[in-house]
Amino acid sequence: MAAVATAPPARRGATKAGRTPQAGPSPQAGKGKNGALAWLVIPALVFFVGFAVLPLIGVLVLSFTNWDGIGAISPAGLANWFSIFSDPLMYNALWLTFVIMVVSWLVQTPISLLLGTFTAGSQKYRAVLAVLYFLPLLLSSAAIAIAYKALLDPNFGLAEGLRLPFLAQDWLGLPELALGVVIFVIAWQFVPFHTLIYQGGVRQIPKSLYEAAEIDGAGRVKQFFFITVPQLKYTIITSSTLMVVGSLTYFDLVFVLTGGGPGNSTRILALDMYLKGFKANLMGPASAVAVILVAIGLALALLLQRIGGKDNSGSQLEGL
Amino acid sequence: MEQNIASRRSFLSLAVVAPLAAWGLSACGTSGPGGAAGSGATMWSLTGQPNEGIRKNTIDAFNKANPDETIKLTFFQNDAYKTKIKTAIGAGQAPTIIYGWGGGTLKSYAEAGQVEDLTSWFEANPDVKARLFPSAFGAATVDGKIYAIPTQTVAPIIFFYNKELFAKANVQPPKTWADLMSLVKTFNGMGIAPISLGGQSRWTSMMWLEFMFDRVGGPEVFNDIFAGKANAWSNPAALEALTKIQELVSANGFIKGFSSITADSNADQALLYTGKAAMMLHGAWTYGGMKNDGGGFVQAGKLGWVDFPTVEGGKGDPKDTVGNPANYQSISAKASAAEKETAKKFFKDGLFTPAEIAAYISNGGVPIVTGIEGKLAATDDKDFLTYVYTQSKDAPNFQQSWDQALSPTAAEALLNNIDQLFVKSITPEQFASNMNATLGK
C-alpha cells in the first residue's frame, strides 16, 4: 500500500518523497538465513516451556485437585471450580482487578504520552527533567510500597512531619480511599516506564512530518493530535497491552501496601490467589484463580493485538 | 516462518545451548539450603534480636560440645519463613529440625506424616518433659501424641497502658468493660487515642476477640469452635463479644488509621510510648521492644499492665489468658536416622542450658522452664517477668492464639473476617455465619 502515490491526503503530502518502499533486504533474500536463526529461539523457548508452559499445565491440573501444599494430592473433580464461582470474594477480587486495570490505563496513558512527547525533545533541560522522571524505575515495588506506607502513615507520616493537615487523611485505612491510593502508587511506579516507551516512539517519528505541518500552519497542539498520536498508534497498543495485562499481576505492591485490606477493599485477583494458596493452604482453589487470571490475560492480549490490526509489524510511515 | 533446512551449525548451537538451559533450570530448582544429604542435621530459625543471637549461641555451644554431630543453622525472616517452611515440607526438602508455633499447622504436618512422633522419646526421657511448663505441651499434641518439643519463652497477651497519660487524666486502669468504655470517652476528650492497634496485621485485632470470647462466655466458647461443633461461632456469647468489639470501634476506641498500621513495623508500640495512645493489647514480647526503642519509657516506670477487663455478667475467669504458650521444634520424618539422633540429642542436651535460660531472662523473656522464680526476681525487669510468669503458670485457661490453634485454612478465613469486622463492613451475625462455614476445615 505504501507504493501507491495517487491522491495522498493533504496532511501527509510531504511524505511521498519518491523513495522506494522496500529499502531493507527482501524477505525472499533472507530465507536461508532465517532457517539458522530459528535455532537461536531454542534457549528462550526452553525457558518459556520450563517456566511458563509446564507450570501452567501444572496449575490447570492442580485446579482439579485438593492439596494443602504439604500432604498428598487427591482429585477433586470440579469442586474447586464450583467453590470459586460461588465465592463472593472472587467476584469482589475480579471487580477490583477490573477497576484497577481501567482506571490505571485512563490515568497512566495520557500522562505517559504527554511526558514521553515532552522528554523526546532535544533541549538540555528536558534531558535533566527526564532523568528525574525516570527515577521511580530504579526502585523495586516492595521498596516503593514501604516508602509510601511510611509517608501516608496517619500518625507518623508526611502530614505529621510537615504539619500539612490536608494530607492527614487515613489514606490506607479507609476502604473508600485505599483503592485510589493503590492506583496512584501504581501510576507513580509505572508512568516512567511507559514514558520511556513513548519517548522512544516519538523520537522515531520523522522530523519531516513536523516540518511539513509547520509549513501548512499547524500549531503544536494540532501537530500533537494529527501527527504524534496517529504515528504512535502501535506504541500506544504496545504500552496499553503492557499496562492492561500487567495490571493483572500487580501483587507485590498491594501486598506490602495494604495486604488486601482494609476489609478486602484492595484484595485483587493476584492477591486473592496468593492468600488462598499460601496462607490458607488451599492450593486447588488458588490454582483455579490462577487459571482464570491466565485466561483473562491471554484474552486481553489477543484483543489488543486484534485492535492493532493483524499486520502490526508493518510501517506506519506511509511512503517512508 | 517456514524453514526446512536445519543446518549442521544449528544443531551445534542446539547442542551447546540445551545443556546450558538444563543447567539453568536445575540450578533454580535446588537453590536454598534444603535437606542437604549426608552433611548432618539442619535447622531453620527466625531472624530478629534478641532471639536470633540466643539461638545462634545455643547451636554454637552444642556444635562445640559435639563436633561429630553438628547442626547447621540458617535464618529467615518471620513471614518469609512461614511460607518457605510449608513449601519445603511439601517438596520433601525440610530441614531436620522444624521450628514452628504448634497447633493447627503442626497438626497438618503430623497428619501428612511429615514430622516424627516424639511420644516414646519423651517417655524415655521423663526429666526433659518434667522441667518444662506442662501447659506448653497442649499445642504440641495431636490425637494424644506429642510431635514437638516446646522451646523458648512463653508469650501471653498483656493489657499495657501508659501510666503517665493515666495520671494526667487522673483515671485508673480499667477493671471492667464499662470502665474501658468510659476511658475511651475520657481520652478521646483529651485528644489522645484511647487504644493503639496495628490492625493491618489482623492477628493484632484477633487478640481482642480472644479475650472477649473468654470474658463473656468462658473457655468453652472457643473449645467448641476448636472441636468443630456445628454453628459454634453463633454461640450467643460469641455474638455478644463481637457486638461489644464493634461498639468499641464505633466509639473510636482504636486509634485513627488503625487498619493501615502493621505490627511488623512496631508502629503500634511507638504510639503507646510516644504518648499518642493510652492503652495497647499486645504480646509480652513487645516489652523488650519498647524497652529498647522507647527512649527510657519502660525504664522510667511509665509502662503499666493489668489483667484484661472483665465483662459484667461474663463467665470467664479474670485470670484466664491467651497467647503463645511456647514455640516448638519438631523433627522431620524425612531426615536420616543419624540426623534424627543428632536432633534428639540437641533437644536433650542443647536446649535450655543454664546459659540459654539466663540469656532469655536478661532479654526480658520468661523461658518455659519451671523453678526460675528466683532468677526472675533478681533482674531489673522483675515486676514484669514475675507477672508474666505467674500469669502463665497460674492461668486457669491459657488459650493458644486462634490463628495458630486452628488449621491454616480456617485461620486465614478468620483473619479475613476479623479485618472486615473491625472496619464494620460485616455485622457480628455475618461474621458468625461466614466462620461457621469453616468449622472442621
Interface residues (C-beta under 8 A of the other chain):
Chain A: K31 G32 N34 G35 A36 A38 W39 L40 I42 P43 V46 F47 G50 F51 D68 G69 I70 G71 A72 L89 K149 L152 D153 P154 N155 F156 D170 W171 L172 G173 P175 A178 T258 G259 G261 P262 G263 N264 L275 K276 F278 K279 A280 N281 L282
Chain B: M1 Q3 N4 I5 A6 S7 R9 S10 F11 S13 L14 V17 A18 L20 A21 A22 G24 L25 T83 K86 T87 I89 G90 S108 Y109 E111 A112 G113 Q114 G199 Q200 R202 I255 K256 G257 F258 S259 S260 I261 T262 A267 A270 L271 K276 S407 P408 T409 A411 E412 A413 N416 D419 Q420 F422 V423 S425 I426
